[in-house]
Amino acid sequence: MKRIFFLLVLVVSFLTTAAQTLKRNDDQKFDADYYLMRSEFVKALDIYLRVLESEPDNADLKHRIGICYLNSDNNKARAIPYLEEACQRISVKYNSNSFKESNAPIEALFMLGSAYRVNNDLDKAIDAYNRYKEYLDPQDDYNNSVTDQYIRNCTLAKEMQQNPVDITTTNLGGVINNELPNFNPVVSGDGKMLAYTTPGRQGFEIYVSAMSDSGWTKPKNITPMLGSGKYLKTCDLSHDGNTLLLVMEDPENSDIYVSRFSRGRWSKAEEFGSAVNSKYNETHASLSADGKIVYFTSNRRGGEGDLDIYKSERDLTGAWGKPVNLGPGVNTPYNEETPFVTDDGKSLYFSSEGHDGIGGYDVYRYDLMAIGSGAVNIGYPLNTTDNNLFYVPFGEGNIAYYALSGTDTYGGRDIYKVFEEVEEVSEGEEVSEVSEVSDVEEVEEVEEVVDVEEVEEGEEVSDVSEVSGVEEVEGVEEFAPRSYSVQFMALRKPVDITFFREMKDITLTYGEDKWYRYIFRTTTDSAEAEALRAELVEQGYRDAFIRRNHYVPQYTVQVMAVAGPVIDLNIFGNLQAIAVTKERDKYCRYTTGEYETRKEALASLDQIKDKGYRRAFVRRIKTR
């Protein structure tokens, strides 16, 4: 009798412990589901993994763990084994409202297809999507259409990956990036103020950094100043850097907020206003360079699909007008997100799930000057098989700021500066004909240059020249010069060549000695060179001098052409010297080396290709 009683006690104890475990698991599942709904995937994942230890056969838990990993920055591949196991126990009677549910929903197959896709296992992705379609009702137009689109995306991805666009990406460095994900970068029009978002202990945190002579300054956490909760994320920074747009993320009603910079502080974030915010979700907003147009995304009624892009224009009184949907050329039956307009107002960059792409979201460019021209995919590898959002054009669009998971990241996503190279063939030249970087032989002039403060736009040119301090040394060379270059300035801190509005044919050079030299034309006529020098002296460049060269430059190697302002020449660190000229078409052309013969220019083709400039080519120098 005692033995039977002892066994009964063990059974009751086991059942009580099991019941307590199940109750505790149910409580934890409730918490994890809440975090999952809030897109707080790290918190949800931690709980789901703990619960799985006591319910190792629960396919629903594995399905949810797969979702969390699929939404991580660097652990997406870990989603695959969990989703593969979950898909072995699919149930068409899946009950999402029951904590006792241990089977997986048919949607686990769709998630498995997406996990394969973002990890570039495209054939397996197509197979998983097709298996998912077998469970769908033929009358379910929406889910059938979405799945068909992802299958097309996988096929297109194979093609686009074979034809990548030429880009250069530069990590903003360890001052900005760290072991945490850093994302949603927004930059002022002059490129001197940066704001971005990173996860903190209590939610999202907003940081700002300024560009100094030595690079980006240590970021400052302005979240306490904003004072509007832990779910604020950066959307846009105005052209003058004094207005910060943010989104307050809420699954039920996201809204746009605004903060303004004054007297060294950012104001408390306030709602943007009824012209943008509604009872529906507004998930992003950005301003035109002149501040007169705001582009934003909303899933309000009357659109083309889910999230659509709208614009509102400011009237003469400063009030925002009635929002206008950008229409089917931009918007699709699916989601559009994160629109940004270029400084010249001509192009709109945005992300979409609905246009032909290779990922979930791809980034597209739309010509606002040619309405109806269609959205253009900006190509691989800027677009990947994952979601691609928040591509922030700088200037006219060939430069952008973008959060990526690259090979040189510090942690999760890092913020990069992206330069899109423009393919160009000069007259009679083949793209394949590329030259090696060569030291540019130069007369040894004695330069005594003092550093100068940055030139503010609108200052007189004569105010700049007085501090250049470049002296010509006569009698240094014993050879008969064959060409002449007129140098009028050398600086440690550069001013953009567009500052010299009245001067044409300016070339800015930058070498290993870290000096920026401004050259005004090269000629084979010594009298013309002297006349040019005298003209510059008369304009206020008293220290202008003539460089006497023992060769006549005929060819150079162009490595890149980019529209807009001169980019940071430090990115060409693997070249011994770089020169940039801004031409009439507003493109800056970056070249290296000067050669008398084409044979010299072509001497080291493979070496320059190995440096990463795949589309560099030899072009002729126009010498007067």
Phi, psi and omega per residue, in radians:
M1 nan -0.705 3.128
K2 -1.098 -0.669 -3.125
R3 -1.125 -0.752 -3.135
I4 -1.117 -0.736 3.129
F5 -1.083 -0.711 3.140
F6 -1.108 -0.722 3.119
L7 -1.141 -0.693 3.108
L8 -1.099 -0.696 3.102
V9 -1.079 -0.732 3.122
L10 -1.100 -0.744 -3.135
V11 -1.114 -0.818 -3.136
V12 -1.082 -0.722 3.136
S13 -1.101 -0.743 3.134
F14 -1.109 -0.788 -3.125
L15 -1.120 -0.682 3.125
T16 -1.133 -0.773 3.125
T17 -1.103 -0.754 3.132
A18 -1.094 -0.730 3.129
A19 -1.121 -0.700 3.119
Q20 -1.136 -0.688 3.116
T21 -1.107 -0.799 3.140
L22 -1.096 -0.691 3.121
K23 -1.128 -0.755 3.131
R24 -1.130 -0.711 3.112
N25 -1.089 -0.726 3.130
D26 -1.076 -0.707 3.112
D27 -1.113 -0.716 -3.135
Q28 -1.210 -0.658 3.094
K29 -1.091 -0.661 3.114
F30 -1.071 -0.789 3.137
D31 -1.129 -0.760 -3.116
A32 -1.132 -0.708 3.124
D33 -1.102 -0.616 3.113
Y34 -1.127 -0.809 3.124
Y35 -1.117 -0.659 3.115
L36 -1.086 -0.739 3.115
M37 -1.092 -0.602 -3.135
R38 -1.480 0.080 -3.099
S39 1.090 0.448 3.039
E40 -1.645 1.313 -2.921
F41 -1.203 -0.563 -3.133
V42 -1.134 -0.779 3.128
K43 -1.159 -0.734 3.137
A44 -1.109 -0.752 -3.108
L45 -1.060 -0.766 -3.115
D46 -1.012 -0.714 -3.131
I47 -1.258 -0.812 -3.124
Y48 -1.010 -0.720 -3.141
L49 -1.114 -0.669 3.111
R50 -1.152 -0.745 -3.121
V51 -1.161 -0.632 -3.114
L52 -1.073 -0.482 3.129
E53 -1.049 -0.579 3.126
S54 -1.713 -0.124 3.065
E55 -2.322 1.126 -2.986
P56 -1.148 -0.302 -3.132
D57 -1.735 0.162 -3.064
N58 -1.389 1.822 -3.111
A59 -1.206 -0.518 3.130
D60 -1.155 -0.715 3.082
L61 -1.081 -0.719 3.138
K62 -1.136 -0.640 3.075
H63 -1.082 -0.760 -3.126
R64 -1.237 -0.641 3.064
I65 -1.095 -0.704 3.094
G66 -1.050 -0.701 3.109
I67 -1.082 -0.753 -3.130
C68 -1.099 -0.821 3.124
Y69 -1.113 -0.624 -3.122
L70 -1.152 -0.386 3.123
N71 -1.781 0.240 3.077
S72 -1.499 2.995 3.132
D73 -1.470 -0.781 -3.010
N74 -2.197 0.153 -3.080
N75 -2.139 0.499 -3.070
K76 -1.124 -0.564 -3.132
A77 -1.100 -0.456 3.141
R78 -1.196 -0.264 3.112
A79 -1.198 -0.509 -2.965
I80 -1.069 -0.934 -3.095
P81 -1.091 -0.632 3.121
Y82 -1.163 -0.755 -3.133
L83 -1.249 -0.584 3.073
E84 -1.075 -0.763 3.110
E85 -1.194 -0.695 3.129
A86 -1.063 -0.667 -3.085
C87 -1.269 -0.140 3.041
Q88 -1.366 -0.208 3.133
R89 -2.301 1.094 3.089
I90 -1.426 2.428 3.094
S91 -2.312 2.214 3.077
V92 -1.296 -0.208 3.105
K93 -1.768 0.382 -3.118
Y94 -0.956 2.330 -3.136
N95 -1.974 1.799 -3.084
S96 -1.246 -0.236 -3.072
N97 -1.684 0.056 -3.091
S98 -1.981 2.230 3.066
F99 -1.259 -0.215 3.120
K100 -1.471 -0.171 -3.129
E101 -1.130 2.206 -3.138
S102 -2.096 -0.083 3.052
N103 -1.548 2.925 -3.141
A104 -1.800 2.634 3.085
P105 -1.338 2.870 3.119
I106 -1.113 -0.416 3.115
E107 -1.078 -0.315 3.101
A108 -1.067 -0.546 3.093
L109 -1.170 -0.688 3.092
F110 -1.120 -0.753 3.126
M111 -1.135 -0.628 3.098
L112 -1.126 -0.734 3.075
G113 -1.029 -0.720 3.132
S114 -1.191 -0.629 3.101
A115 -1.129 -0.762 3.063
Y116 -1.077 -0.725 -3.068
R117 -1.102 -0.881 -3.074
V118 -1.181 -0.318 3.067
N119 -1.744 0.253 3.012
N120 1.085 0.448 2.961
D121 -1.669 1.322 -2.855
L122 -1.272 -0.616 3.126
D123 -1.158 -0.727 3.081
K124 -1.147 -0.611 3.112
A125 -1.092 -0.813 3.128
I126 -1.046 -0.729 3.135
D127 -1.091 -0.771 -3.141
A128 -1.135 -0.716 3.103
Y129 -1.092 -0.707 3.125
N130 -1.160 -0.649 3.079
R131 -1.122 -0.678 3.095
Y132 -1.083 -0.710 -3.122
K133 -1.097 -0.484 3.128
E134 -1.104 -0.442 3.137
Y135 -1.547 -0.271 -3.044
L136 -1.355 2.546 3.006
D137 -1.187 2.261 3.113
P138 -0.973 -0.393 3.137
Q139 -1.484 -0.097 3.132
D140 -1.411 1.374 -3.022
D141 -1.049 -0.715 -3.040
Y142 -1.110 -0.969 -3.068
N143 -1.192 -0.579 3.051
N144 -1.132 -0.723 -3.131
S145 -1.154 -0.782 3.125
V146 -1.046 -0.788 -3.104
T147 -1.147 -0.712 3.095
D148 -1.058 -0.657 -3.140
Q149 -1.160 -0.705 3.124
Y150 -1.165 -0.580 3.061
I151 -1.133 -0.744 3.082
R152 -1.096 -0.672 3.131
N153 -1.050 -0.702 3.131
C154 -1.118 -0.712 3.121
T155 -1.153 -0.757 3.126
L156 -1.146 -0.599 -3.139
A157 -1.046 -0.693 3.119
K158 -1.045 -0.682 -3.119
E159 -1.267 -0.818 -3.064
M160 -1.172 -0.568 3.128
Q161 -1.191 -0.339 3.071
Q162 -1.471 -0.198 -3.102
N163 -2.335 1.176 -3.081
P164 -1.233 2.653 3.022
V165 -1.475 2.691 -3.139
D166 -1.476 2.066 3.101
I167 -2.394 2.762 2.981
T168 -2.158 2.228 3.126
T169 -2.006 2.372 3.131
T170 -2.171 2.031 3.087
N171 -1.136 2.335 -3.116
L172 -1.204 -0.130 2.984
G173 1.712 3.037 -3.027
G174 -1.268 -0.237 3.053
V175 -1.210 -0.696 -3.129
I176 -1.569 -0.851 -3.047
N177 -1.629 2.605 3.130
N178 -2.553 -2.850 -3.076
E179 -1.256 -0.191 3.118
L180 -1.603 2.790 3.006
P181 -1.138 2.327 3.062
N182 -2.154 2.177 -2.948
F183 -2.643 3.140 -3.100
N184 0.906 0.926 3.125
P185 -1.307 2.362 3.054
V186 -2.300 2.496 -2.955
V187 -2.322 2.496 3.080
S188 -1.219 2.874 -3.057
G189 -1.090 -0.488 3.119
D190 -1.595 0.035 3.101
G191 1.280 0.252 -3.048
K192 -1.829 -0.047 3.110
M193 -2.319 2.290 -3.117
L194 -2.216 2.353 3.002
A195 -2.234 2.568 -3.132
Y196 -2.752 3.040 -3.081
T197 -2.070 2.531 3.043
T198 -2.572 2.597 3.127
P199 -1.249 2.444 3.091
G200 -2.103 -2.975 -3.109
R201 -1.199 -0.591 -3.053
Q202 -1.892 0.149 -3.095
G203 2.426 -2.670 3.135
F204 -1.371 2.592 3.064
E205 -2.213 2.493 -3.113
I206 -1.860 2.245 3.128
Y207 -2.099 2.624 3.029
V208 -2.255 2.589 3.108
S209 -2.472 2.614 3.114
A210 -1.988 2.611 3.089
M211 -1.474 2.187 3.105
S212 -1.993 -3.084 3.125
D213 -1.051 -0.560 -3.083
S214 -1.725 0.112 3.132
G215 2.099 -2.840 -3.120
W216 -1.219 2.377 3.112
T217 -1.388 2.879 3.117
K218 -1.001 2.193 -3.080
P219 -1.114 2.542 3.115
K220 -1.914 2.284 3.111
N221 -1.380 1.938 -3.105
I222 -1.763 0.132 -3.110
T223 -0.956 -0.763 3.118
P224 -1.044 -0.593 3.119
M225 -1.164 -0.636 -3.068
L226 -1.230 -0.653 2.948
G227 0.982 0.586 -3.083
S228 -2.270 0.671 3.022
G229 1.740 3.020 -2.999
K230 -1.676 0.094 -3.081
Y231 -1.956 0.341 3.070
L232 -1.393 2.405 3.064
K233 -2.333 2.650 -3.134
T234 -1.198 2.474 3.050
C235 -2.044 -0.868 -3.052
D236 -2.817 2.723 3.026
L237 -2.169 2.250 -3.082
S238 -1.073 2.855 -3.088
H239 -1.021 -0.644 3.134
D240 -1.490 -0.036 3.078
G241 1.368 0.169 -3.053
N242 -1.861 -0.067 3.129
T243 -2.228 2.150 -3.109
L244 -1.961 2.118 3.058
L245 -1.677 2.439 -3.101
L246 -2.383 2.810 3.027
V247 -2.058 2.318 3.024
M248 -1.617 1.807 -3.052
E249 -1.276 2.241 3.094
D250 -2.649 2.115 -3.120
P251 -0.972 -0.468 -3.093
E252 -1.646 -0.525 -3.126
N253 -2.852 1.447 3.050
S254 -1.305 2.498 -3.139
D255 -2.374 2.822 3.127
I256 -1.655 2.394 3.110
Y257 -2.132 2.848 -3.131
V258 -2.426 2.465 3.050
S259 -2.293 2.559 -3.102
R260 -2.156 2.524 -3.102
F261 -1.674 2.185 3.136
S262 -2.693 2.364 3.091
R263 0.944 0.700 3.043
G264 1.417 0.127 -3.119
R265 -2.383 2.660 3.003
W266 -1.617 2.381 -3.104
S267 -1.309 2.854 3.041
K268 -1.055 2.351 -3.106
A269 -1.173 2.321 3.121
E270 -2.191 2.734 3.122
E271 -1.062 2.482 -3.076
F272 -1.131 -0.653 -3.133
G273 2.271 2.932 -3.007
S274 -1.250 -0.277 3.096
A275 -1.141 -0.471 3.135
V276 -1.925 -0.951 -3.060
N277 -1.298 2.517 3.124
S278 -2.517 -3.004 3.093
K279 -1.354 -0.066 3.077
Y280 -1.718 -3.037 -3.098
N281 -1.527 2.171 2.940
E282 -1.954 2.019 -2.920
T283 -1.885 -0.179 -3.107
H284 -2.864 2.622 3.040
A285 -2.670 2.563 3.076
S286 -2.595 2.695 -3.058
L287 -1.823 2.607 2.957
S288 -1.226 2.869 -3.077
A289 -1.041 -0.618 3.141
D290 -1.491 -0.031 3.097
G291 1.300 0.198 -3.060
K292 -1.674 -0.194 3.134
I293 -2.288 2.374 3.000
V294 -2.040 2.235 3.056
Y295 -1.771 2.362 -3.116
F296 -2.601 2.853 3.132
T297 -1.945 2.457 -3.122
S298 -2.689 2.584 3.037
N299 -1.814 0.485 3.104
R300 -1.076 2.832 -3.124
R301 -1.166 2.669 3.065
G302 1.640 0.072 -3.126
G303 -1.554 -3.011 -3.136
E304 -1.414 -0.398 -3.093
G305 -2.928 -2.191 3.136
D306 -1.409 -1.921 3.063
L307 -1.268 2.218 3.091
D308 -2.068 2.806 3.068
I309 -1.691 2.270 3.121
Y310 -2.128 2.884 2.974
K311 -2.381 2.611 3.065
S312 -2.282 2.384 -3.117
E313 -1.908 2.487 -3.138
R314 -1.457 2.302 -3.133
D315 -1.534 -3.067 -3.060
L316 -1.128 -0.387 3.127
T317 -1.507 -0.116 -3.103
G318 1.641 -0.023 -3.133
A319 -1.462 2.560 3.113
W320 -1.447 2.387 -3.091
G321 -1.496 3.133 -3.126
K322 -1.099 2.296 -3.123
P323 -1.107 2.509 3.125
V324 -2.123 2.239 3.088
N325 -1.246 2.361 -3.099
L326 -1.265 -0.132 2.991
G327 1.519 3.110 -2.995
P328 -1.223 -0.259 3.059
G329 -1.155 -0.469 3.121
V330 -1.893 -0.882 -3.041
N331 -1.529 2.616 -3.110
T332 -2.268 3.117 3.067
P333 -1.159 -0.145 -3.119
Y334 -1.894 -2.748 -3.041
N335 -1.558 2.388 2.879
E336 -1.991 2.570 -3.041
E337 -2.584 2.914 2.986
T338 0.677 1.089 3.071
P339 -1.326 2.451 3.017
F340 -2.436 2.422 -3.139
V341 -1.855 2.523 3.126
T342 -1.222 2.851 -3.072
D343 -1.043 -0.591 -3.125
D344 -1.451 0.001 3.096
G345 1.271 0.192 -3.029
K346 -1.633 -0.452 -3.054
S347 -2.270 2.474 3.072
L348 -1.969 2.190 3.026
Y349 -1.805 2.339 -3.124
F350 -2.715 2.907 3.094
S351 -1.894 2.592 -3.094
S352 -2.621 2.564 2.987
E353 -1.635 -0.190 -2.925
G354 -1.764 -0.469 3.114
H355 -1.402 2.899 -3.131
D356 -1.055 2.130 -3.085
G357 -2.621 -2.953 -3.106
I358 -2.170 -0.153 -3.100
G359 -2.086 -2.669 2.942
G360 -1.345 -1.255 2.937
Y361 -1.685 2.390 2.926
D362 -2.027 2.781 3.087
V363 -1.669 2.397 -3.101
Y364 -2.276 2.756 3.040
R365 -2.045 2.347 -3.136
Y366 -2.196 2.284 -3.112
D367 -1.441 1.866 -3.124
L368 -1.261 -0.246 3.115
M369 -1.555 -0.132 -3.136
A370 -2.363 1.215 -3.090
I371 -0.985 2.313 -3.117
G372 1.639 -0.010 -3.107
S373 -1.274 -0.304 3.114
G374 1.660 2.654 3.128
A375 -1.424 2.379 -3.094
V376 -1.922 2.148 3.079
N377 -1.159 2.262 -3.056
I378 -1.396 -0.022 2.928
G379 1.647 2.930 3.083
Y380 -1.591 2.415 0.212
P381 -1.692 0.147 3.038
L382 -1.064 -0.696 2.968
N383 -1.714 2.410 3.131
T384 -2.162 -3.110 3.110
T385 -1.347 -0.027 3.073
D386 -1.654 -3.009 3.031
N387 -1.340 2.342 -3.115
N388 -2.175 1.900 -3.028
L389 -2.324 2.791 2.963
F390 1.101 0.963 3.036
Y391 -1.628 1.973 -2.957
V392 -1.846 1.778 -3.138
P393 -1.182 2.548 3.099
F394 -2.115 2.330 -3.082
G395 1.223 -2.171 -3.102
E396 -1.693 0.099 2.963
G397 1.979 -0.240 3.123
N398 -1.369 -0.179 3.030
I399 -2.065 2.521 -3.138
A400 -2.640 2.809 2.971
Y401 -1.921 2.413 -2.924
Y402 -2.715 2.404 3.070
A403 -1.618 2.146 -3.057
L404 -2.313 2.803 2.925
S405 -1.845 1.576 -3.050
G406 -1.737 -3.083 -3.128
T407 -1.315 -0.301 -3.117
D408 -2.014 0.497 3.136
T409 -1.286 2.693 3.140
Y410 -1.521 -0.446 -3.101
G411 -2.738 -1.876 3.080
G412 -1.417 -2.214 3.020
R413 -1.270 2.470 3.050
D414 -2.018 2.796 3.101
I415 -1.613 2.243 -3.121
Y416 -2.128 2.706 2.909
K417 -1.765 2.250 -3.034
V418 -1.967 2.329 3.078
F419 -2.065 2.057 3.112
E420 -1.602 2.093 -3.096
E421 -1.397 2.503 -3.136
V422 -1.783 2.139 3.115
E423 -1.279 2.296 -3.069
E424 -2.579 2.424 3.078
V425 -2.103 2.152 3.121
S426 -1.348 2.964 -3.054
E427 -0.992 2.127 3.047
G428 1.255 0.150 -3.089
E429 -1.888 2.514 3.057
E430 -1.620 2.486 -3.142
V431 -1.064 -0.564 -3.073
S432 -1.229 -0.284 -3.101
E433 -1.507 1.763 -3.029
V434 -2.135 2.596 -3.129
S435 -1.915 2.833 3.067
E436 -1.358 2.725 2.969
V437 -1.229 2.288 3.142
S438 -2.296 2.553 3.020
D439 -1.071 2.291 3.083
V440 -1.451 2.025 3.141
E441 -1.218 2.356 -2.977
E442 -2.529 2.483 3.088
V443 -1.086 2.338 3.132
E444 -1.323 1.777 3.080
E445 -1.771 2.572 3.065
V446 -1.516 2.056 -3.119
E447 -1.999 2.274 3.108
E448 -2.153 1.586 -2.959
V449 -1.989 2.220 3.079
V450 -1.625 2.579 3.128
D451 -1.161 2.617 -3.126
V452 -2.193 2.713 3.055
E453 -1.344 2.690 -3.085
E454 -1.056 2.446 -3.101
V455 -1.461 2.172 3.081
E456 -1.394 2.509 3.135
E457 -1.048 2.344 3.122
G458 1.777 -0.249 3.095
E459 -1.242 2.695 3.114
E460 -1.249 2.496 3.137
V461 -1.042 -0.603 -3.106
S462 -1.067 -0.459 3.131
D463 -1.218 -0.396 -3.122
V464 -1.454 -0.754 -2.973
S465 -1.148 -0.494 -3.037
E466 -1.092 -0.414 -3.076
V467 -1.796 0.113 -3.113
S468 -1.248 -0.629 2.996
G469 1.031 0.552 -3.112
V470 -1.599 2.206 -3.127
E471 -1.960 2.443 3.059
E472 -1.500 2.435 3.069
V473 -1.932 2.100 -3.093
E474 -1.543 2.618 3.023
G475 1.374 0.233 -3.134
V476 -1.332 -0.661 -3.047
E477 -1.727 2.528 -3.131
E478 -1.865 -0.152 -3.139
F479 -1.529 2.853 3.077
A480 -1.441 2.049 -3.102
P481 -1.117 2.524 -3.136
R482 -1.947 -0.303 3.050
S483 -2.650 2.868 -3.025
Y484 -2.399 2.321 3.059
S485 -2.081 2.376 -3.098
V486 -1.761 1.923 3.099
Q487 -1.699 2.317 -3.115
F488 -2.108 -0.061 -3.138
M489 -2.843 2.592 2.959
A490 -2.470 2.236 -3.018
L491 -2.331 2.677 2.974
R492 -1.476 -0.681 3.091
K493 -1.878 1.992 -2.983
P494 -1.340 2.672 2.865
V495 -1.900 2.577 -3.102
D496 -1.160 2.498 -3.101
I497 -1.153 -0.296 3.083
T498 -1.227 -0.208 3.092
F499 -1.103 -0.587 -3.061
F500 -1.526 1.266 -2.973
R501 -1.106 -0.577 -3.040
E502 -1.549 -0.002 -3.078
M503 -1.978 2.308 3.117
K504 -1.836 2.852 3.043
D505 1.075 0.657 3.067
I506 -1.546 2.338 3.043
T507 -2.063 2.287 3.076
L508 -1.786 2.176 3.123
T509 -1.990 2.648 -3.116
Y510 -2.524 2.174 -3.077
G511 -2.146 -2.969 -3.078
E512 -1.142 -0.372 3.141
D513 -1.415 -0.003 3.048
K514 1.239 0.331 3.057
W515 -1.696 2.447 3.036
Y516 -1.719 2.067 -3.097
R517 -1.973 2.370 -3.096
Y518 -1.882 2.039 -3.061
I519 -1.928 2.298 3.122
F520 -1.943 1.610 3.066
R521 1.213 2.692 3.014
T522 -2.229 2.361 -3.077
T523 -2.457 2.749 3.062
T524 -1.683 0.007 -3.093
D525 -1.835 1.976 -3.088
S526 -1.135 -0.598 3.128
A527 -1.154 -0.717 3.106
E528 -1.136 -0.693 3.116
A529 -1.050 -0.760 3.134
E530 -1.159 -0.653 3.102
A531 -1.131 -0.713 3.107
L532 -1.120 -0.752 3.124
R533 -1.080 -0.771 3.140
A534 -1.098 -0.644 3.118
E535 -1.114 -0.731 3.125
L536 -1.155 -0.713 3.109
V537 -1.075 -0.703 3.136
E538 -1.138 -0.544 3.125
Q539 -1.366 -0.113 3.102
G540 2.059 -0.108 3.139
Y541 -1.567 1.329 -2.973
R542 -1.140 -0.412 -3.073
D543 -1.715 0.183 3.093
A544 -1.016 2.465 3.139
F545 -2.540 2.935 -3.081
I546 -1.793 2.241 3.001
R547 -1.608 2.184 3.138
R548 -1.711 2.065 -3.068
N549 -1.846 2.487 -3.141
H550 -1.517 0.127 -3.139
Y551 -2.394 2.882 3.042
V552 -1.910 1.929 -3.119
P553 -1.157 2.145 -3.122
Q554 -1.998 -0.561 -3.071
Y555 -2.352 2.694 3.011
T556 -2.512 3.067 3.127
V557 -2.018 2.038 3.079
Q558 -1.510 2.218 -3.115
V559 -1.838 -0.332 -3.093
M560 -2.892 2.639 2.977
A561 -2.378 2.205 -3.055
V562 -2.386 2.325 3.082
A563 -1.304 2.598 3.050
G564 1.835 -2.803 -3.094
P565 -1.240 2.881 3.111
V566 -1.141 2.284 3.134
I567 -1.445 2.947 -3.114
D568 -1.097 1.999 -3.071
L569 -1.221 -0.189 3.098
N570 -1.170 -0.296 3.139
I571 -1.229 -0.254 3.107
F572 -1.639 0.673 -3.053
G573 -1.115 -0.357 3.126
N574 -1.541 0.084 3.043
L575 -1.859 2.547 -3.104
Q576 -1.296 -0.488 3.104
A577 -2.719 2.608 3.124
I578 -2.406 2.480 3.076
A579 -2.243 2.582 3.138
V580 -2.354 2.379 3.084
T581 -2.248 2.275 3.086
K582 -1.671 2.123 -3.039
E583 -1.823 3.117 -2.996
R584 -1.101 -0.459 3.128
D585 -1.397 0.160 3.102
K586 1.269 0.149 3.066
Y587 -1.591 2.399 2.992
C588 -1.617 2.201 -3.113
R589 -1.906 2.181 -3.036
Y590 -1.810 2.144 -3.054
T591 -2.273 2.830 3.085
T592 -2.461 2.401 3.081
G593 1.452 2.653 3.019
E594 -2.345 2.303 -3.010
Y595 -2.353 2.569 3.091
E596 -1.435 -0.576 -3.090
T597 -2.146 2.700 3.092
R598 -1.131 -0.592 3.132
K599 -1.064 -0.734 3.095
E600 -1.095 -0.722 -3.085
A601 -1.161 -0.525 -3.103
L602 -1.616 0.064 -2.954
A603 -1.088 -0.577 -3.020
S604 -2.221 0.929 -3.089
L605 -0.973 -0.866 -3.058
D606 -1.126 -0.607 -3.092
Q607 -1.130 -0.741 -3.130
I608 -1.235 -0.548 3.039
K609 -1.098 -0.689 3.139
D610 -1.134 -0.397 3.119
K611 -1.386 -0.063 3.038
G612 1.822 -0.031 -3.106
Y613 -1.667 1.313 -2.968
R614 -1.161 -0.458 -3.086
R615 -1.889 0.314 3.074
A616 -1.123 2.635 3.123
F617 -2.663 2.833 3.140
V618 -1.446 2.322 3.065
R619 -2.323 2.688 -3.109
R620 -1.400 2.484 3.063
I621 -1.613 2.305 3.100
K622 -1.527 1.864 3.131
T623 -1.866 2.360 -3.116
R624 -1.352 nan nan
